[in-house]
């Protein structure tokens, strides 16, 4: 019988804990919510700042890549023009 009594005590204790949680919830939830709000706001601010920095880095990287591509195109045009000149000179 000790097992059954132990189970009954555990069940009774669980019910008491559950009832206490229900009674305290209206008090505890607003406190936790008000405490969590500044933390959530700070996390959102940090995310916005990080996003803006990432946008700036991406923009600078894009500009660098566009500049490199323009330089590469210019070099290809120059090399092609030089090759055509050499071909014309060698044929004459």
N, C-alpha and C positions, 0 to 999 in steps of 0.2 A: 503493500500500500504506500510506501514512501514515494514511489514514482508518481502515482496519481496525485498525491498531495502537492508534490513539487510542480507538476504540470499545472495544477489549479492555481498555485501561487503565481507562476509565470504568466498565466493567462490574465489573472486579476491585475497583476502589475502592468501588463501591456495595456489593458483597458484604462487603467488610471493614467498612464503616460499619454495615451491617445486623447483622453478627455482633457488633460491638462494642456496638451498642445493645441487643441481646438479652442480652449478658453483663452489661451495666451496669444493666439495667432493675431487677433485684431490689434494687439499692443506691439508685438514683436515685428510684424511685417512692415508697418510704417517706419519703424526705427531702422530696420535693415535697408529698406528702400531709400530712405533719406541719406543713409551712410553710403550706399552704393552709387547714388547719383553723381557725386563729384568724381568718383573713380571712373565711372562710365564716361563722363564728360571729358575727363583728362585723356582717356584712351581715344576718344573720337578726335580730340584736338591733335593728338600725336599722329593719328592716322592721316588727318588732313594735311598736316605739315609734311609728313613723309611722302604723301601722294604728290604734293606740289613740287617737292625737291626731285622726285622721280620724273615728273613731267619736264622739269627744266633740264635734267641730265639727258633725257631721251631727245629733247629738242636740240641740245648741243651736239649730241652724237649724230643725229640725223644731218645736221648742218655740216659736220665734219665729213661724213660719208658722201654727201652731195658734192662738197668741194673736191674730195679725192676722185670721185667719178668724173667731174668736169675736167680735172687735170689729166686724168687718164684718157678721156676722149680727145682732148687737145693734143696730147702726145701721139695718139694713134693717127690723128689727121696730119700732124707734122711728119710722122714717119712715112705715112702713105704718100704724101706729097713729095718727100725726098726720094722715095723709091721710084715714083713715076718719073721724076727728073732724071734719075740715074738711068732708067730704062730708055728714056728718050735720047739721052746723050750716047748710050751704048749702041743704039740703033742708027745713029747718024754718022 
